[in-house]
Amino acid sequence: MRILVSNDDGVYSPGIAALAKAAKRFGEVRIVAPDVEQSSMGHAITASRPLRLKRIHLDSFEAHRVNGTPADCVALGMHRWGHVDVVLSGINLGLNLGNSCWHSGTLAAAKQAALLGSRGIAFSTNVSDSREPDFAALEPYVVRVFQLLLPIKTLSLVNVNLPEKPKGIRWTRQSVRHYDGKVVPDKDPAGRPIFWFTVTPLEGAAEGTDRWAVEHGWVSITPLRLDLTDESDLARALSLSDTPATKVSRKRRQRRRSSSTSSSKSKSSSRRQK
């Protein structure tokens, strides 16, 4: 297999080296990642300036650093390689659970792969201020996830989160819960106003979700999709007797009739004048 590895922590993050090491037993591995940290960048792409790709030495892997976002890196990596079977993103220094999927640069790299017709798998794990994750201890679980996911080619986008000390693996759904967001005003050392945005969850994680699984020591595997359409709301809207689309269509028909009538009158008048 051709396996492209990227991340949002930067090409020199220990997590990307650990992911590439685990992946190399499944195929040929190349690394293309940001030259600096791009955490919480989301699915931003660079459109206002050119991107540069620079070859670097990273263990035994062919690796490049890019002055762009995680999504940029995957697009460039797939373009340069020609064909990529799967894109792996991570292992991120910090979990990407629930609502963080919206702004995660780690997940964006995997999404970019899916958008370009390949497959994307994002990996994230716990991190603390006092120590880095024990990637050697996590490697057997990363390998096991590969063994589970790689044969299932219908899974185009998957989010994987690893607790500090896993006790097994579970399939989960995304945790969606409400938060109490607050803006906390403060001042910098020069006395200028600054602001911090903080969030506090209003309810606990529901059982069966990614957050619940990791909180209980399980590796969480969550299949995701690119289509954000709310099918139930769409079905309800289409079932209405007079939907906005119908109203627009009626207005257009009325305008066409009016235009056709005016045109006919104009032609008749022109003939009479002749």
N, C-alpha and C positions, 0 to 999 in steps of 0.2 A: 504494500500500500504506500501511497504518497501521503505523508502526514505533515501538514503545516502547523507550526506552533507559534502562538502569539500571546500577548497579555496586555494589561494596562498599567502594570507596576514598573515597566521599563525593562529593556533587554537584559540588564545585569541583575535582575531580581533572582534570588535563590529559588523562587517558586517555578520560574520558567525552565530552569535547568533541571529541576526535579521532574517536571512533567515530560520534558524531552527525553530524559533518561528512561522513564517508565514506558514511553511510547516507542522507543527504538526497537524493542523486541517484536513489534507488530508491523514494522515497515521502515521505509526510508524517511528520515526526519529532516526538515529544514525549519529554521527559526527566523521569523521576521517580526520585529517588535519595536515599540517606540524608543527613541533615544533617551527620553526622560519620562518620569511618572505621569500618567494620564488618567489617574483614578477619578471616577464619577464623571468622566467625559461624555458618557452616553454614546449615542450613535452619530456623533459629529463626524463630518468629513471635511477635508480641506479643499476649498474651491478658490481661494483668493491668492494663492501663491503656489509655486512649484514644490514638489516633494523631492527629497534626496535620499538615496539608498546607499548605505556604506557597509562594506564587508568588515566583519570583526572576527576575532578569535574567541570562541566560547566552547570550552572543553573540546570535544571531538566533532562538534556539529558545524554544518554550514550555516552561518548566521549573518543577519544584516540588521542594522539599526536604521530607523526612519524618523525624520523630523515631522512626524504627523501623529494622528490619532490611532487607536486600535483598529478602527474600521478601515482607515487608510492602509495600514500595514497588511491586513488580510487581502484587500483588493490588489495591492502591489505584489504581494507574495504569490497569489493565485495567477496573476497576469504573467509574472516572470517564469513560473514553473510550468505553466501550460495546463496541466491537469492535476487536480488535488482531490484525493478521495475523502479526506476529512480534515477539518481544522479544529485544533485543540487550543483553548484559551485558558491561561492561568499558569500555575496554581496561584490564585489571587491571595494576597496577604490580607485577609478579612473576608467574612462571609458575605454572600449575595443572596439574601433570602427575601421572599415576599415582595414588598413594594420597591426594594432596591433594584429589582430587575429593570425598572424604568430608566434608571440613570447609570447603571453599571457599565463601565467601559469593557470589563471582562466579558460580560454577556454580549455586548455590542459586537465584539470581534467574532463570536460564534454566530450571531445573527447575520453579519455581513456574509459569512460563508454560505448560510442558507439562502440568502437573497441572490447570491451568485450561482446557485444551483448545486452547491456541494452540501456537506453536512457540518454542523458546528456543535461542539461540546464544550461547555464552560465549567471550570473547576475552581472552587474557592474553599478556604479553610480558616479556622480561628487564628487570631494573632493577638498578642498582648504587648504591652510596652516593655515588659521585662525580658522576653525571649521570643525567638523565631519559632515557627512550627517545626515539629520533628518530622521532616519529609521522609526520612528513612522508614519511620514507623507507619507512615501513611501510604507508602508505595504499594504494599500488597493490596490495599483497597482500591487504589487508582487502577492497578492492573486488572483487578476483578471487575471494575466498572467497564474497562475496555472490553473485556471478554463478554460482558453482558450486552453492551451497546453496539459494538462494531458489526455483529452479524445482522442486526435489525436495521436494515437500510431504509425503512420507512420513517425512522425517527430522524428528522432533519435538523432539529434544534432541541438540545437537552441542557438543563442546568443541574450541576452536581455540587453539593456542599458536603464537606467532610468535617466532623467534629474533631476535637483534639485527640480523643481516644475512642475510636469507633468500636462498636460491638456487633456491627452487621450493616446490611444495606436494605433500604426500603424505597419503593416507588411512592412518590408523593405528588400532591398538587400544590400550587403556589398559595402561600399564605397572604390573604388580603384582609387587613384589619385597619381600623380607624386610629388616627393619632391626634393628639392635642398639640398643634403647632404653635409655638410662641416666638416672638421676636424680642430678644433681650438687648436693650441698649447699653452701651458702655463707651469708654473713651480710651484712645491710644495714649502712649506716653507723652505725646505732644498736646494732649487735651482735645484732639479732634474726635468727633463722634464716630463710633463704629457700632456694628450690630451683629449679634449672633442669632442664628436660627436653631431652635431646639425642638425636638419632638418627643412626646411621651405616649406610649401605646395606651389606648383606652380599654383594651380587652386582651386577654391572653391568646396564645396561638391555638387554633383548633386542631384536634387530633387528625392525623392523616396529612397535615400540611408539611412543607419543607421545614419551617421554623420549629414546629413541634418535634419532628423527627430528630433534628440536630440537637435540640434541647434535651432529648432523651438518649443521646449517644449513637444515633443511627446515621449512616451516610444517606443523604437524601438525593434521589434521582427524580427530577421533574421534567417530563416532556412538555415543551412549549410550542406555540404556533405563531406564525407571522400575521395571520389574519385576525385583526382585533374586532371584527364585526360582532356585535351582540345579537346573535341569531334570534333569541326569544323576543327582544324588543323590536327587531325588524319584522318578525312574524306578526306581532301585535299591530304594528303600524300598517302593514299591508292588509290586515284583516279589516281595517276601518272602512266604512262605506264611502267615505270621501277623503282620501289621503291627500296631502299636499301635492304629490305627483299628479293625481287626477285633476286637481284644480288647475295646475299649470297647463296640463294637456287641454283642458276645456278652454282656457284663455287663449292658447295658441290656435285652437280650431276656430274660435270666434274671430281672432285677428285675421286668419287666413280667409274666412268667409267675407269679412268686411273688406279686405284687400281685393278679393276676387270680384266682389260686387262693384267696388269703386273702379276697378280696371275695366269691367264690362261697360259701365256707364260712360267712362271716358272714351272707349272705342266707339260706342254708339254716337256720342256727341261729335266725335271726329268725322264719322261718316256723313252725318247730317250737314256738317259745315262744308264738306267737300261737295 
